[in-house]
């Protein structure tokens, strides 16, 4: 009985921990690709930024600020409609992925 409770506890912890998605998959799933291009190097318009190689902390901060409304300048309005679909953990994964694109 004692071992069954330990196993049940470990199983509950393993399945309740958030699973981080792959940054590239998130980039596609959250429709970043529609405006910033499939490789994050060729945005839809010259006004949209190239995201490939961007500093991870900077990219994360910008996405969080757009999501919260702290940043409302430039093209932030276009991003605001998408950012509510992205969790803070996903933002961190996206920023990491973007920083690693060469």
N, C-alpha and C positions, 0 to 999 in steps of 0.2 A: 504494500500500500504506500509506504514511504517513497519508494522509487517512482511509483506512478505519479505522485504529486510533483516530484522534482521534474520528471519528464514533461508533464503537462505545463508546468511553469516555464520551462525552457522553450517549449514549443510555442507558447503564447507570446513570449518575448520575441522569438525569431520571426513570427508572422506579423507582429504588431509594429515592428520597426519599419520606418519608411524606407522604401526601396528607391534609391536614386536612379533616375533614368539617365541614359546616355545623352550627353550634351548635343550630339549631332542629331539624334532622334528627336529631341525636344525642339531643336532648331526647325526641323521639318514639320513636326506635329503642331507647334504653336504658330505656324504660318510666318515665321520670320523670313523665310525664303521668298515669300511673295514680294516683299519690298527691298530686301537687302541682297537678293541673289542667292543662287544655289551654293556658292562657295563663299558667301559673305564679302566678296570682293567687287561685285558689279551690281550696285543698287539700281532699283527701277528708275529713279531720277537722280540727277546730280545733287539735288538737295538732301537726299538721304545719305547717311554716312556709310562708309565702308567699315565693316566690323571685324574683318579678319585681322588677327594680330593685335587687337585692342588690349590694353592693360586690363586684366581681370577685375581688379578692385574698382577701377574707373567705370567699366561697363556695368558692373553690378550696382554701383551707386546710382548711375544714370537710370537704370531700369527701375530700381526701388523708388527713386525720386519721381519718376513719371507715374508709377503705379500709385503712389501716395498723393500725388498732386503737387508736391513740393517743386517740381519742375513743370512749368506750363508754357515754356517759350518754344519758338521754332516749330519743329514737327512733333512736339510732344503730344499735341491733340490727336494726331493720327495714331500714335502709340498707345494712348490712354485706353482706347477701345479694345486693345488686345491684352494689355498688361493685367487686367483683372482676371484673366484666364490662367495666369502663371503664378505659381506659389513662390515664396521667397527662396525655398530650397531649389526649385527649378531655375530661378534667376541665377543663383550661385553656380549651378551646373552649366547653364548657358554661357555665363561670363567666362568660366574656366575653358569651355570648349572654344569659344571665340578667340581667346588669348593664345591658344595652341595652334591655330590655323596659320600656316606660313604662306 
